[in-house]
Amino acid sequence: QVQVTESGGGLVQPGGSLRLSCVVSGSISGVHAMGWHRMPPGRPRELVASIDRLGITDYAHSVSGRFTISRDNTKHAIYLQMNSLKPEDTGEYLCNAEVRTLTCVLGDHWGQGTQVTVSA
């Protein structure tokens, strides 16, 4: 069993900041690529940022320069520091992790999501 748990969402005014956390737990042998996705209201899911085991990152153009993804391999965790938030950043933020279990099965796992609302 693998669990992916997000936290840190909330309501923030435009221009404000939030920090999201995601922790992977369970019967884990290793965690490979991890990332943050979001589902804006009425729009399809989109990739926000990703990071591999070596710390190589990739960002959506819309968040580049404002968001920073980081990783702690000792905790199987990633973080998303979001600055200069805009109303269009509103959405459900979901964490995704590519996990190898103790039985050597490699699979994609998703958290339940955390809501981010940017509004005055």
C-alpha positions in Angstrom: 0.0 0.0 0.0 1.2 3.5 -0.9 -0.3 6.7 0.4 0.2 10.2 -1.1 -0.9 13.0 1.2 -1.0 16.7 0.4 -1.4 19.6 2.8 -1.0 23.4 2.8 -3.8 24.7 0.7 -6.1 27.5 1.6 -7.5 30.9 0.8 -5.0 33.7 0.0 -5.3 37.2 -1.5 -3.8 38.0 -4.9 0.0 38.6 -4.5 0.2 36.3 -1.5 2.0 33.1 -0.9 1.3 29.5 0.1 3.5 26.4 0.6 2.2 23.0 -0.3 3.6 19.7 1.0 3.3 16.2 -0.3 4.5 13.1 1.5 4.6 9.5 0.2 4.3 6.7 2.7 3.7 3.0 2.9 5.5 0.0 1.5 8.1 1.9 -0.5 11.3 0.8 -2.0 12.0 4.0 -3.9 10.3 7.2 -5.1 11.2 8.4 -8.6 9.7 11.4 -10.3 7.2 13.5 -8.4 5.1 16.4 -9.4 2.3 18.9 -8.7 -0.8 19.1 -11.0 -3.8 21.3 -10.7 -7.4 21.3 -11.8 -8.7 24.9 -12.3 -12.5 25.2 -12.1 -14.1 24.1 -15.4 -10.7 23.3 -17.0 -8.7 20.1 -17.5 -5.9 18.9 -15.2 -2.5 20.5 -16.0 1.0 19.9 -14.9 2.4 22.7 -12.7 5.9 21.5 -11.8 7.9 18.3 -11.6 11.1 17.1 -10.0 13.1 13.9 -10.3 15.3 12.1 -7.8 18.3 14.2 -8.8 16.5 17.5 -8.3 16.0 18.4 -11.9 12.9 20.5 -12.2 10.4 21.5 -14.9 7.7 24.2 -14.7 4.6 25.2 -16.6 5.2 28.5 -18.4 2.4 30.1 -16.4 4.1 29.6 -13.0 7.8 29.8 -14.0 9.5 32.4 -11.8 6.7 32.4 -9.2 6.6 28.8 -8.0 9.5 26.7 -6.7 9.3 22.9 -6.4 11.8 21.2 -4.0 12.3 17.7 -2.7 13.5 15.9 0.4 14.4 12.3 -0.6 14.9 11.3 3.1 11.3 12.0 3.8 9.8 11.0 0.4 8.4 14.5 0.2 8.1 17.4 -2.2 7.1 21.0 -1.6 5.7 23.7 -3.8 6.4 27.3 -2.7 3.9 29.5 -4.5 4.6 33.3 -4.6 2.8 36.2 -6.3 -0.3 34.2 -6.5 -3.0 35.1 -9.1 -6.7 34.3 -9.2 -6.0 32.0 -12.2 -3.9 29.9 -9.9 -7.1 28.8 -8.1 -7.7 25.1 -8.3 -7.4 21.7 -6.7 -3.7 20.9 -6.4 -2.8 17.2 -6.7 0.5 15.5 -5.9 1.7 12.6 -8.1 4.6 10.2 -7.4 6.2 7.4 -9.4 6.8 4.8 -6.7 8.5 1.4 -6.6 7.0 -0.8 -3.8 8.8 -3.3 -1.6 7.5 -6.0 -4.0 9.3 -4.1 -6.9 6.1 -3.0 -8.6 6.5 0.5 -10.2 3.4 2.6 -10.4 1.9 6.0 -10.5 0.2 7.2 -7.3 -2.0 10.3 -6.7 -3.1 12.1 -3.6 -6.6 13.4 -2.8 -5.7 17.0 -3.5 -5.6 20.2 -1.6 -7.7 23.3 -2.6 -6.0 26.6 -3.3 -8.2 29.6 -3.7 -6.7 33.0 -4.7 -9.3 35.8 -4.2 -9.7 39.2 -2.7 
